[in-house]
Amino acid sequence: MSDGPHKSLPLPRRWRDLAERAANHAFSSTEVSEAMLVAVRKEFGGLPIEKLRHAMRAGDQAGLFSDAVESDLDALRVACPGNASWNALIDCSIDEIRRGGIGAEALSAACEAAVDLKLRAVSRQIEEHYLRKESSRSAFSMRQRLSDSRNAVDTASIASEICGTANRSPSNARIRKQDGLDDGVSL
């Protein structure tokens, strides 16, 4: 007997927890969104954002030397080698600089774009995995639940947590489990 397709999903545990909740219709879309928030916070929690802020000159007057900022950002890729989220954050930061963004506003917009990219990429990966392992019907259901959860997630507030403009939540956040007598499936 199989434990379900989420067990063989080639993603870190935080994303498999999200897939498990999205596949189980006993969890509401709010609970799936909660798992998505926890996974994103863990994904971006350990990244060296201060180095990125310094490279984007978020505290200073930036804008005159955008070419220098781009080269500084590109040099930051070695800070977390092989980390796709870090590379996406750097790419989004470079895009913001090229659009004319400066300082903290560009950093916040880049964080928001990177979070959105990561959520979309993981959603596609989970859906594709369910399409291979289960059926097209369960993959379509997974797509709908992940899309609804992604729409419910406030990427701007997550981005402000990541780039440090809001209270940063710990990267060791956990999904809240319902284990009380009054907890359970809502009726």
SEDRENNU-865093 format. One record per residue (C-alpha): residue in one letter; y, z, x. Coordinates in pm, 1 decimal, padded with zeros to 6 digits. Layout:
# SEDRENNU-865093
PADO,r,py,pz,px
PADO,a,Y,Z,X .
...
***
This chain:
# SEDRENNU-865093
PADO,r,py,pz,px
PADO,m,00000.0,00000.0,00000.0 .
PADO,s,00343.9,-00093.1,00132.0 .
PADO,d,00644.9,00135.6,00146.5 .
PADO,g,00865.8,-00154.7,00047.6 .
PADO,p,01044.5,-00425.8,00236.4 .
PADO,h,01324.5,-00196.1,00355.0 .
PADO,k,01082.5,-00028.2,00599.2 .
PADO,s,01045.0,-00347.1,00803.5 .
PADO,l,01413.1,-00439.7,00788.2 .
PADO,p,01531.7,-00502.7,01146.3 .
PADO,l,01847.4,-00293.7,01114.9 .
PADO,p,01944.0,00060.2,01219.1 .
PADO,r,01837.7,00342.5,00990.5 .
PADO,r,02181.1,00373.2,00828.2 .
PADO,w,02156.4,00019.1,00690.9 .
PADO,r,01792.3,00062.9,00586.2 .
PADO,d,01901.6,00366.3,00383.1 .
PADO,l,02153.4,00141.9,00210.8 .
PADO,a,01885.8,-00120.4,00140.1 .
PADO,e,01653.4,00145.3,00002.3 .
PADO,r,01918.9,00272.2,-00237.3 .
PADO,a,02020.7,-00077.9,-00343.6 .
PADO,a,01659.0,-00172.2,-00414.5 .
PADO,n,01596.9,00135.1,-00627.1 .
PADO,h,01763.2,00095.0,-00966.7 .
PADO,a,01748.4,00470.6,-01020.6 .
PADO,f,02052.3,00491.1,-00792.1 .
PADO,s,02382.8,00404.5,-00955.2 .
PADO,s,02624.8,00158.5,-00799.7 .
PADO,t,02840.6,00457.3,-00701.3 .
PADO,e,02552.3,00603.8,-00502.9 .
PADO,v,02487.9,00268.4,-00336.5 .
PADO,s,02858.4,00248.8,-00247.7 .
PADO,e,02835.8,00599.1,-00102.3 .
PADO,a,02547.6,00488.5,00121.4 .
PADO,m,02751.7,00184.8,00224.5 .
PADO,l,03047.3,00407.3,00319.5 .
PADO,v,02828.1,00635.9,00527.2 .
PADO,a,02670.1,00339.3,00705.4 .
PADO,v,03009.7,00185.4,00787.6 .
PADO,r,03146.0,00516.6,00914.3 .
PADO,k,02845.1,00555.1,01140.1 .
PADO,e,02868.1,00194.2,01256.2 .
PADO,f,03231.0,00215.5,01364.3 .
PADO,g,03238.6,00587.5,01439.9 .
PADO,g,03155.2,00584.4,01809.0 .
PADO,l,03370.3,00291.8,01916.2 .
PADO,p,03649.7,00343.5,02173.0 .
PADO,i,03938.2,00280.8,01934.0 .
PADO,e,04191.2,00442.1,02169.7 .
PADO,k,04125.8,00168.1,02425.5 .
PADO,l,04177.8,-00092.6,02155.9 .
PADO,r,04498.4,00076.1,02039.8 .
PADO,h,04626.0,00083.8,02397.4 .
PADO,a,04537.4,-00283.0,02452.7 .
PADO,m,04714.8,-00386.1,02131.2 .
PADO,r,05009.4,-00169.5,02229.2 .
PADO,a,05000.2,-00011.9,01884.8 .
PADO,g,05234.1,00266.5,01985.5 .
PADO,d,05485.6,00048.5,02171.2 .
PADO,q,05702.9,-00247.9,02098.4 .
PADO,a,05460.5,-00537.3,02116.1 .
PADO,g,05500.4,-00900.7,02032.9 .
PADO,l,05672.1,-01043.8,02337.0 .
PADO,f,05359.0,-01069.6,02544.8 .
PADO,s,05087.3,-01177.1,02302.7 .
PADO,d,04905.5,-01375.2,02574.3 .
PADO,a,04873.7,-01060.3,02783.5 .
PADO,v,04750.8,-00868.0,02479.4 .
PADO,e,04482.3,-01130.1,02413.6 .
PADO,s,04354.9,-01112.3,02771.0 .
PADO,d,04354.9,-00730.5,02757.0 .
PADO,l,04156.3,-00741.7,02433.5 .
PADO,d,03906.9,-00988.2,02575.8 .
PADO,a,03858.6,-00762.0,02878.2 .
PADO,l,03765.9,-00474.7,02643.0 .
PADO,r,03437.3,-00638.2,02545.1 .
PADO,v,03270.8,-00461.0,02837.6 .
PADO,a,03353.1,-00119.4,02684.5 .
PADO,c,03060.7,-00153.1,02439.7 .
PADO,p,02844.1,-00440.8,02561.8 .
PADO,g,02613.3,-00588.8,02301.1 .
PADO,n,02776.6,-00407.6,02008.4 .
PADO,a,02836.9,-00664.8,01736.1 .
PADO,s,03079.3,-00441.7,01545.1 .
PADO,w,03291.4,-00386.1,01855.2 .
PADO,n,03297.1,-00760.5,01926.5 .
PADO,a,03394.0,-00831.3,01564.9 .
PADO,l,03673.5,-00575.4,01591.0 .
PADO,i,03803.2,-00737.5,01908.4 .
PADO,d,03780.7,-01086.9,01753.6 .
PADO,c,03968.5,-00970.4,01444.7 .
PADO,s,04231.2,-00806.1,01666.9 .
PADO,i,04281.2,-01129.8,01859.3 .
PADO,d,04314.3,-01318.9,01529.9 .
PADO,e,04580.2,-01072.4,01412.0 .
PADO,i,04774.5,-01111.7,01736.7 .
PADO,r,04758.0,-01491.1,01703.6 .
PADO,r,04890.6,-01465.5,01348.0 .
PADO,g,05190.0,-01279.4,01482.8 .
PADO,g,05082.5,-00927.1,01398.0 .
PADO,i,05207.7,-00649.0,01618.4 .
PADO,g,05125.4,-00288.4,01685.9 .
PADO,a,04963.4,-00048.7,01443.4 .
PADO,e,04983.5,-00287.5,01146.7 .
PADO,a,04784.8,-00551.5,01335.6 .
PADO,l,04530.3,-00290.8,01441.8 .
PADO,s,04486.9,-00172.1,01083.8 .
PADO,a,04449.8,-00527.2,00952.6 .
PADO,a,04198.0,-00606.9,01228.1 .
PADO,c,03993.6,-00296.1,01142.3 .
PADO,e,03993.2,-00391.1,00775.4 .
PADO,a,03879.4,-00745.5,00853.7 .
PADO,a,03605.6,-00619.4,01088.2 .
PADO,v,03473.1,-00377.5,00825.1 .
PADO,d,03466.0,-00657.0,00567.2 .
PADO,l,03287.4,-00889.9,00810.5 .
PADO,k,03026.1,-00625.4,00890.8 .
PADO,l,02962.7,-00546.1,00524.5 .
PADO,r,02920.6,-00913.2,00439.0 .
PADO,a,02691.7,-00979.0,00736.5 .
PADO,v,02467.1,-00681.4,00662.0 .
PADO,s,02454.6,-00771.5,00292.6 .
PADO,r,02341.8,-01124.9,00378.8 .
PADO,q,02082.5,-00993.6,00623.1 .
PADO,i,01939.3,-00749.6,00370.2 .
PADO,e,01932.1,-01016.3,00098.6 .
PADO,e,01758.0,-01265.1,00328.3 .
PADO,h,01501.2,-01004.1,00426.1 .
PADO,y,01425.0,-00927.2,00061.8 .
PADO,l,01400.3,-01298.6,-00012.1 .
PADO,r,01131.7,-01333.0,00254.9 .
PADO,k,00940.5,-01014.3,00175.3 .
PADO,e,00968.2,-00985.5,-00201.0 .
PADO,s,01073.3,-01250.9,-00448.7 .
PADO,s,01385.6,-01446.7,-00526.1 .
PADO,r,01434.7,-01226.6,-00831.6 .
PADO,s,01452.1,-00903.1,-00630.9 .
PADO,a,01671.9,-01075.9,-00370.8 .
PADO,f,01913.9,-01182.2,-00644.8 .
PADO,s,01917.2,-00827.4,-00780.0 .
PADO,m,01980.6,-00699.1,-00427.9 .
PADO,r,02265.8,-00946.3,-00386.0 .
PADO,q,02429.4,-00828.9,-00709.0 .
PADO,r,02397.9,-00459.4,-00626.0 .
PADO,l,02527.5,-00501.9,-00271.0 .
PADO,s,02814.1,-00719.9,-00390.3 .
PADO,d,02913.8,-00466.6,-00655.3 .
PADO,s,02899.4,-00187.3,-00399.2 .
PADO,r,03096.5,-00386.9,-00145.3 .
PADO,n,03365.9,-00450.8,-00405.7 .
PADO,a,03381.0,-00078.4,-00482.0 .
PADO,v,03432.5,00016.5,-00117.2 .
PADO,d,03797.6,00056.3,-00022.1 .
PADO,t,03808.3,-00125.9,00311.5 .
PADO,a,04172.3,-00031.2,00366.8 .
PADO,s,04096.7,00341.0,00363.8 .
PADO,i,03793.0,00292.7,00587.9 .
PADO,a,04008.2,00086.7,00826.3 .
PADO,s,04271.0,00359.5,00837.5 .
PADO,e,03995.4,00609.8,00921.9 .
PADO,i,03862.1,00384.1,01196.0 .
PADO,c,04194.0,00307.0,01360.1 .
PADO,g,04300.7,00667.9,01340.7 .
PADO,t,04588.3,00655.4,01093.9 .
PADO,a,04399.0,00877.2,00849.1 .
PADO,n,04174.2,01175.0,00897.6 .
PADO,r,03878.5,01037.8,01084.7 .
PADO,s,03547.0,01129.6,00933.8 .
PADO,p,03267.5,01221.8,01169.3 .
PADO,s,03022.7,00949.3,01261.9 .
PADO,n,02738.8,01189.0,01183.0 .
PADO,a,02813.0,01176.2,00809.2 .
PADO,r,02508.6,01190.2,00586.1 .
PADO,i,02418.7,01047.1,00252.3 .
PADO,r,02435.6,01321.9,-00005.8 .
PADO,k,02095.3,01387.5,-00154.4 .
PADO,q,02057.2,01515.9,-00505.9 .
PADO,d,01811.2,01798.8,-00502.9 .
PADO,g,01940.4,02042.5,-00764.1 .
PADO,l,01801.3,02101.8,-01109.7 .
PADO,d,02090.8,01926.2,-01278.2 .
PADO,d,02093.7,01635.0,-01032.4 .
PADO,g,01898.0,01322.4,-01092.3 .
PADO,v,01923.0,00995.3,-01271.3 .
PADO,s,02226.3,00983.7,-01496.9 .
PADO,l,02147.5,00917.1,-01859.4 .
***
